[in-house]
Amino acid sequence: MIIDNAGFHSTKNINLPDNIKLIRIPPYSPELNPCEKVWQYLKEQFKNKTFDNIKELKLWLNKTVKTEINNENIISIVKSEFYINTFKDCFKL
């Protein structure tokens, strides 16, 4: 699981299962944060669109998330050679 250095991502009282590893990204590196890449993808879908009201915007966002944000798309959006090359030995990729 990739986490940034936000204060709420740190704790000393956590027991992780053996199959979960925490990977901290360096400070001030949003380009390495997978969540930021998903937001960037959504913003690209959103730009140059206009909506008459907030209800239309919500409907568009709901439809876009349901149709565009699937496992295959997420993998293609967040896949990073940085992680693959850096952690391949740790995770047997």
C-alpha positions as CSV (number, residue, x, y, z in Angstrom):
1,M,0.0,0.0,0.0
2,I,1.4,3.3,-1.0
3,I,1.1,6.1,1.5
4,D,2.3,9.7,1.6
5,N,3.8,11.4,4.6
6,A,0.6,12.9,5.9
7,G,0.4,12.9,9.7
8,F,-2.7,10.8,9.7
9,H,-0.8,8.0,7.8
10,S,1.5,7.3,10.7
11,T,0.9,5.3,13.8
12,K,2.9,3.1,16.1
13,N,0.0,0.9,17.1
14,I,-0.8,-1.0,13.9
15,N,-0.3,-4.7,13.1
16,L,-0.2,-5.3,9.4
17,P,-0.8,-8.7,7.9
18,D,2.3,-10.3,6.3
19,N,0.8,-9.7,2.8
20,I,0.6,-5.9,3.2
21,K,3.6,-3.6,3.0
22,L,3.5,0.1,3.5
23,I,5.5,2.1,0.9
24,R,6.1,5.7,1.9
25,I,6.6,8.1,-0.9
26,P,9.1,11.0,-0.5
27,P,7.7,14.3,0.8
28,Y,6.4,16.7,-1.8
29,S,6.1,14.2,-4.6
30,P,2.5,14.0,-5.7
31,E,3.6,12.6,-9.0
32,L,4.3,9.3,-7.1
33,N,1.0,9.2,-5.3
34,P,-1.4,6.9,-7.2
35,C,-4.5,8.8,-5.8
36,E,-3.2,12.0,-7.4
37,K,-2.9,10.2,-10.8
38,V,-6.6,9.1,-10.5
39,W,-7.6,12.7,-9.7
40,Q,-5.6,13.9,-12.7
41,Y,-7.3,11.4,-14.9
42,L,-10.7,12.5,-13.7
43,K,-9.8,16.2,-14.2
44,E,-8.8,15.4,-17.8
45,Q,-12.2,13.9,-18.4
46,F,-13.8,16.9,-16.8
47,K,-12.1,19.8,-18.6
48,N,-14.0,21.8,-21.2
49,K,-17.3,20.4,-20.0
50,T,-20.1,22.7,-18.9
51,F,-23.1,21.9,-16.7
52,D,-26.3,23.8,-16.1
53,N,-26.4,23.0,-12.4
54,I,-24.7,20.9,-9.7
55,K,-27.1,18.0,-10.2
56,E,-25.9,17.6,-13.8
57,L,-22.3,17.7,-12.6
58,K,-23.0,15.0,-9.9
59,L,-24.7,12.8,-12.5
60,W,-21.8,13.2,-14.9
61,L,-19.3,12.4,-12.2
62,N,-21.2,9.4,-11.0
63,K,-21.5,8.0,-14.5
64,T,-17.8,8.7,-15.2
65,V,-16.6,7.0,-12.1
66,K,-18.9,4.0,-12.6
67,T,-17.9,3.5,-16.3
68,E,-14.3,4.7,-16.3
69,I,-12.9,3.8,-12.9
70,N,-12.5,0.0,-13.2
71,N,-9.6,-2.3,-12.2
72,E,-8.1,-2.3,-15.7
73,N,-8.3,1.5,-16.0
74,I,-6.9,2.1,-12.5
75,I,-3.9,-0.2,-13.2
76,S,-3.2,1.7,-16.4
77,I,-3.5,5.0,-14.7
78,V,-1.4,4.3,-11.6
79,K,1.1,1.8,-13.0
80,S,4.6,3.2,-12.4
81,E,8.0,1.9,-13.4
82,F,9.3,3.7,-10.3
83,Y,7.5,1.2,-8.0
84,I,8.1,-1.8,-10.2
85,N,11.8,-1.2,-10.4
86,T,12.3,-0.1,-6.8
87,F,10.3,-2.7,-5.1
88,K,10.4,-5.7,-7.4
89,D,12.7,-7.7,-5.1
90,C,10.4,-7.0,-2.1
91,F,7.2,-8.2,-3.8
92,K,8.4,-10.7,-6.3
93,L,6.9,-8.8,-9.2
